[in-house]
Amino acid sequence: MNDTKKGGWQTVEKDNKQTQSVNESNEILETLETEKLNMKKVESAEVEVNDQKPLESKDAPKNKKAKRAVLTTAIVLGFVGVLFLGLYLGGYFDKKPEEKPKNKFNLAGGEEYDPDDYKNVKMKPNIQVPGFESLTLKKNTTKQKVGFTNPKDNTVFFKMTLIMDSGKHKGETIWTSGNNVLKPGLAYNTINLKFPLAQGEYNAIMKYECYSVKDLSQQNGSEIGIRLEVK
């Protein structure tokens, strides 16, 4: 009986030790599982934190707009610079703007030419040019009375020039209407010579330059010989 009890007690004690060992193992496993779960939670929390987008400040949209504005301005300025460079290399800036033709004549008497006054005039193909066999002038004076006319049926203005064709002044202009042109139907009755002539006879040339009354375009002109009788 004693042996049996002793053996039984030994068996029970052994079983208790095994049970205790098993329990300790289970506790260790549970602790490990708990730690693993905690680690997973931490990792999950870290992942969730890392996945969160950074918060933007209130000024962020303004900064983006400012950057876009700067970029747009830079692109525009770059385009303008390329355009100006192309124009410069192409010689565009060296070209002078075309000027409208200026009126180079005034009507005799100081009146200014206005093409609107002649827009309804029908141009004639023929031009009447007065001829002079001789012209009588006063000696030793520049102021002279003459009758240099532009026939009224003409559709051109006259620019007139009297040129010496003999004597020491041969080839020189003794009188000109300059930038003044004579309208049809009018005449120069008094002129001032550039220099006086001594008594005698001289050869001269009356040069007629003709310009359209509509647009001042030059038409056919004429040169007529004339004898000057200075008394």
Steps between C-alpha positions, in 0.01 A plus 500: 500500500776735586680430180188546305435835666852602459491403140166670460622817657801496282274462202280785608797721571643418165174576333479827688841597379412412146179695532687797639752478219221489246331798660823697500549418133149610423555827686819560306319427174218731597751770591674456166168512315404814692831663414457403138153653496632815663779520240248461222290779649804722520599421143143556388492829684831602342373409156182695556697800618739477207212471255349825617558796261683794648278784598525811280510844647244764408762679290569192285238582229633854480854372458388267221322785322807718536722227354262453208493875438880518503524205261241651263679836505833333426348314202341818360822700540695222334262500203515879467879488515516242222257706292701821537821314422347367180380845398840651577689238302253544216579870482148601589611783731728642231208562273363850513127542484374599161424869485210631307613718212515859610359781294808657342314784331287796592268675266621837373393771741568290812189280480551141616418219263200282589431202269135495610452822304582314177365148560220549243724646229524290182858502380565613142762329284635823350683786672500854364838671538528874422777596259693830494689641207639773721471648846574863573677573832636812670875537527692513830209394720371173634131585530325431168149500361419185303204285393590138576166316480355154543209459256169435678422186297801317641463232769858545620692743715801682359838527666695756293871573472672764282859403409756719324626350173755762396741760643712465812207357695433219254363191676396691810144523628389863497153428641297204630164446666678267744264280700201700386291370213262703288137394479321487163351835408750704706818693409816649646474870423800620704825313569836572662809396306796351687729757342445806274590503133674773306345642188512262207351183356539156654386151428318310773300184557164480676473160665152368585461215749145369514324325791154343514242704688356175644808357672803713402644215294746632243380528142675580175678835504646731240788741433444797272762743372438870558682823410552754778502863389642710783446876463 
